[in-house]
Amino acid sequence: MAVRIAQYMHRVDFEDGGPPRAVVDLSRVLHARGHQVTLVTTMSRDVPREWLEGGDGPDVLELPTPAYPGGFFRRAQLEPMAELMSRLDVLQLHGPWEPANSQLGALARSASLPYVISLRGMLDDWCMTQGGLKKRVYLKLRGRRLLEGAAFVHCTADDELAQSGKWFPGGRGRVVPNLIDLEPYADLPGPNEARNTYAFLEDGPVLIFLSRIHVKKGIEHLIEATSKLCASGHPVQVAVVGSGDDQYVNRLRQQVAQAGLDDRVHFLGHVDGSLKFSLYQAADVFVLPTSQENFGFVQFEALACGTPVMTTNLVDTWREVVNSGGGIAVDQDADAITRELIPLLEDPAKRETMGRMGREWVLENLAVDRIASQLEAMYADAAATARS
């Protein structure tokens, strides 16, 4: 059954990390499967141009920048959204801390429109230690009503639901993995594009970090591990790919300089398109030394490119990465990273096997049809709550 659904993402800017990419992929796939999809946003930087121009693809509704302090809309600004809601079966919101989501949730409840809210890891234990008092106050004033009023609170891993469920005891959690558009991974560009662009990749082995640059990503542990690897006779080249917190980047650059690793650690900034895939393929191991991820989109991108993954046991999907055969999970500690990397760096055959197994696992277990069917079932169950 076709569903009329709107996806609200405050900013569609791929430099914000995985969530906006996930929403664009989700909208594209649902549209291709015959659903009537509207992508709603206040900033459309990375919305596909053909969608904005009214070509084939989901509809796009651009709302004005919220007028009130704190990111809240004036009532008149939400009139186009109220009109759209009158024609929907389900609304999907993304992130519990986005102030406008509490407004949109209230608007949906008043219109008897079921909605789903995707947490995007923001109620995980680590996240709740960051500005925890402010978050608890917000949950008491607005957030808990938003969460418990949803048809479903969408989590992307069992570990995420286990951590976050205590914050919405009267709500209904539903676990469905992120939908990844796997079409670009069917015909990969190979490593040469990256090697022709970045000469240091020829002086491997190569470790790659690719994600939004943020203090939670723990890149300092990778830099410290790089120093330990070089000291132990395992010199590596490290590509740090991404953009984000300039202050954090400057701190990392100082760490690299103080460790004498300027010729070993390379900050490449934001990279996208075929060059990004080629970078994954040119790397021997993808390393994500993060403090928290609910899904870890980039882990599965790396696996889909045939690159072995090292992640931390602080990621909600670390079991999936390990069970794929293509990855390992370690403590967030430079010694642990070093200790587990050395056998991988010394065993090309093992890396090749891990790369093959990880790619096969992603293409089967995160196949678009498989995940889309789970999402469609969630939407159908949500829509049914309006009829019950």
Secondary structure, DSSP 8 states (H G I E B T S, - for coil): ---EEEEE-SB--GGG-HHHHHHHHHHHHHHHTT-EEEEEESB-TTS-HHHHTT-SS-EEEE-----BTTTB--GGGGHHHHHHHTT-SEEEEE-SS-HHHHHHHHHHHHTT--EEEE-TTTTSHHHHTSSHHHHHHHIIIIIHHHHHTSSEEEESSHHHHHHHGGG-TTS-EEE-------GGGSS---SHHHHHH-GGGGS--EEEEES-B-GGG-HHHHHHHHHHHHHTT---EEEEE--B-HHHHHHHHHHHHHTT-TTTEEEEE---HHHHHHHHHH-SEEE---S-BSS-HHHHHHHHTT--EEEETTBTTHHHHHHTTSEEEE-SSHHHHHHHHHHHHT-HHHHHHHHHHHHHHHHHHT-HHHHHHHHHHHHHHHHHHHH-
